[in-house]
Amino acid sequence: MEHESVFDLDALVSAAVADADLASGEIPNIDLYLDQILTLAADRLAQNQRGDKLLTKTMINNYSKDGLIKPVKGKKYSREHIVQMLLVYALKQTLSIGEIKQALDGVYATDGFDGSDLIACYDRFLEMKAHERAAAPGIVRELFAAEGLDMADEGDFFVGLLGVAAMSAYFRNVAQDMLAARYPIPEREKKDKEKEKDKEKTQKGD
């Protein structure tokens, strides 16, 4: 069965990866109040075409409580704090809050790694994202071509959809396995998390 509408795969993929980023160079080189950070993020990240929720006071307060952001002296946040917020914002669609904290705690535990290193990593991360955006349409097109998929055909379209969903899951698994390999959770924390999961399963079973 053939689908009547014209299907522009490249345009769809390009639109899907057209999220907005806030580079460290766009952050003022002075400490900012929370309201100033929210205004800055809204001005830049509002370009996100996916309609994702922007940074909010509640989110940032929760990040602080969860230890994702280093303790703040007074009421102002440094550029390092803001980059920490932006990394959580960028990664939470793929990794859990606990996994993001595991990554940040792990990299900060590296000898000599400090805030300036995190900012440099963040900017390189944004460069990598830009390359991924540019490459994404070609990667999906090649993946479909290798399977001989025709997006005008309903069955082929559905197979392509399933394949992209599976690829997303595979990449998430790779990220989680990289995290576990380089920044493993201490044994005691691992046992505590397992107990929490068992408790949740028991409660659901009741």
N, C-alpha and C positions, 0 to 999 in steps of 0.2 A: 504494500500500500504506500502510495506516494503522498507526501505532504504538499499542500498547494502553496504555502507561503515561501518566500525567498529567505534562505537562511544564510546570514553573513557571519560565519564562525569567527573570523579575525576580529570583526567589530565587537562581537559579544564578549570574547575573551579580553580584548583591550579594555572594554568598559568595566569588566569584572575585577580587573587588577588596578584600576585607576584610583587608588586611595591616595590620600594626601599625607604628607609628612612635615614635621617641623624640625629643621636642621638646627644643630647647636649654635651655628653662626647667626641664626635668627633670634636667639634668646639674648636679651640684654646682658651685658657683663656686670650686672649688679644684682644683689639679692632682691627678690620680689615678694610682695604679699600674695596670698592665695587668690584674691580677686583679680590681681594683675595677671597671674598665671592663667586663670580661667578665661580671661579676655583674650590673651595671646593665643591660647589653644583654640578658642572659638573662631578667631579670625583666620587661622591657618587650617585647622582640621575640619572646619565646616565645608571645605571643598570636597570632603569625602563623599563620593556619589552613592555609597552603599547605605547611607542613612544610619550608620552606626552611632551609638550614643557617645557624645563627647565627654571629656573629663568633667567631673562634677565635684563639689565639695565633699559629698558623701563618699565618692570613690576614693579621693585622695586621703580622707581621714581613715578609711578602711585600710588603704595601703600602708599608712603609718602604723596602725594598730597591728597589722600582720607582719610588720618588720620589713616591708618591701622598700621603704624609704628610710634613710638614715635619720636619727633623731634631729629635730630642728631646734636651733638656738633662737629663742624669741619667736617672732611671728613671720619671719621672712625665710624664703627658700633660696638656696644657691642654685647655680646652673647644674651642678651635679644632682641635686634633688629633682630638678625638673626633668633631666634626662632619665632618671630612675622612673619617674611617673610615665614618661613617654614610652619607655621600654615595656612597662607593664601593659600599657594601653595597646601597644603593637602586638604583644605576644599572647594576650589573654584569649584570643580567638582560637589559638592552637594548643597552648599549654594551660594547665590549671594554675591557680594562684600559688598553690604549694610548690608546683614545679618551677614556676618563675622565681620564687624565693630561693629554692634550692640552687638554681643557676646563679643568681646574684650573690648569694652567700658563698657559693663555691668559687666564683671568680675573684671575689674580694679576699678570700682566704689565701690566694696566691701571693707569695712573697713579692713585695714591691708594687703590687697592683693598687692604684689609688683612683681618685675621682677623675683626674685628667686622662687616665687610661680608659676609664669607662666611657668618657665623652668621645675619645678617639675611636673606640670600638663602635659606638652608636653611629658616628658619621660614616664609618666604613660599612656598617650594616645598611644604612640608607643608600649608599652607592650600590651595594649588592642588590638591594630591592629594585633599584632603577634598572639594573641589567636584567633582573628576572621579569620585570614588567615588559621590557622590550622583547625578551625571548619567548614569553608565554604563548602568544598566538602561534608561532612557528612550532613550538614543542607539541601543542595540542593538535595542530594540523598534521604533523608528522606521525603522531601516535595514531590518529584516525586513518591516515593513508596506509600505514603499515598493516592495518586490519581490513583495508578495503572498504571503509565505511563511507556511505553516501548520506549526508545530512538531510537530503530531501526525502529519504526513505524512512518511514516511521520506525521500523524495526532497527535499522542502523543507528538512527538518532537515539533510541532508547539504550542500545548497547554502548554508544559513546558516553551517554550520561552516566551509566553504571561504571564505565571505565574511569572517568574523571573522578567520581566519588571514591572509587577504590584507591586511586593514586593519591588523593588527599589523605586518606587514612594511612597509607603506606608512609608518606612523608612525615605525618604526625608520629608514627611509630619510630621512625628513624631519629627524629628529634628527641623523643623520650629515651631511646636507647643510648644516644650520644650523651644525654644528661646523666643517665645512670652510670655510664662508663667513666666519665671524667669527674663528676661530682656526686658520688654515691651517698645515700642517706646513712647516717650512723646507725648501727645495729639497734640501739635502744629506741631511737625515733621510729625505725622501721617496725619494730614490734608494737609500739604504741599505735601506729597507724593501722596495723593489722587488727589490733583489738578494737579500734574505733569502727573499722569496716564490719567486723563480726557483730559488734553491738548494733550497728545500723541494720544488718541483715536480720538479726533476731527481732528487732523492733518492727521491721516490715512484715516479718512472718506472723507476728501477733496481730 
